[in-house]
Amino acid sequence: MWRAFFLAFGIWLCLLGAQCLVIERVVLAESVASSAPLLTADGTFTAPGTRPEIETREWMPFTFLGLGLVTILYTFTLPKRSGP
């Protein structure tokens, strides 16, 4: 079970890194029920009428790709368990 979990997590990190290579910014959809200000990742608040944005940094793509590949390689070193 742990082997499959780490393999899936590594693949997810690689996909996230590849996505960060392609995009520069993600604009999230505005929530209909949200009328309170939102706290962003950098610690600032956004006004209720604005859409929150996530900007990728320069280090993100290769960090995520590297961590994902190392995690995938780690899964192949985990021992296989033969039993329930």
Secondary structure, DSSP 8 states (H G I E B T S, - for coil): -HHHHHHHHHHHHHHHHHHHHH-SEEE----SS--S-EE-TTS-EE-TTS--EEE--TTHHHHHHHHHHHHHHHHTTS------
